[in-house]
Amino acid sequence: MSAAVIDGKEFAATLRARIADYAATFEQSAGRKAGLAVVLVGEDPASQVYVKSKGKQTVECGMASFEHKLPADTAEADLLAVIERLNNDPAVDGILVQLPLPPHMDEQKVIAAINPDKDVDGFHTTSVGRLWTGLEGFVPCTPYGCIMLLKDQLGSLSGLDAVVIGRSNIVGKPMAALLLAESCTVTIAHSRTRDLAEVVRRADIVVAAVGRPEMVKGSWIKPGATVIDVGINRLPPAEGESKGRLVGDVDYAEAAAVAGAITPVPGGVGPMTIAVLLRNALVAAHRNAGVALADGAL
Ligand code: GUN
């Protein structure tokens, strides 16, 4: 068997086109563009690439992008002051503080300073509580993107066995909440899980988010299962290569021979994260401006 390849790049492009349509309608109704502010502290190269991409795609979708770049030695109080200004700025609908922050800052304290109505990352404890209790709020972008791909591939997820490998606040935990909300039977596996291969073998849906290159083997996958690979790992350069290959947390070649469907790396989950961020920012704009958005529109 050879798995269907889930094309996240194409799915994200279609979603962005829909967002651009709704952003134009929003601008006409509200008399202003929807606005997303991104705050970057320091010069982490990966974060710089993400932030640049976010700004570019925000503008391409017809929304306003506000970038705040602060030096790595910024005092925490100064970052909190920037967040407070953005909380009170009516042109800003969504605020994203790029993680990781420099080690002298308390990430939880910084996230707690963001107005939950502008928390487009879904990281504030209010957003987390809303997610787990089924209330309307913001859902972290990467897991929400995974759910979109899964529902597009499988239709209803009700009753399916799902295993999430990884228990981070950004992916693993919210992913489990979303799968539970779709009526899956959910297992959260992690580095201390005993006999991980056996746990994964039971699953109709496998979501791998551990950050360990090609850790999930083809022999662990139940035939026909749907595999969502959230990992993005760069291997050391092979002989003659200047840069190492990008691989996921799943051994793609092995898993694709067994699975029913699988996301590639790159081009699977990765492109969904920013598309969902823009979606969340536009939903925030409608709520903040009191402009109605049809149920299920985005
Ligand atoms: N760093 C890596 N992923 C993310 C994300 O989704 N949001 C933020 N704010 N920082 C990140």
Residues whose N, C-alpha, C, O or C-beta is under 5 A from the ligand:
A	BS01	GUN	L96 V97 Q98 L99 P100 D121
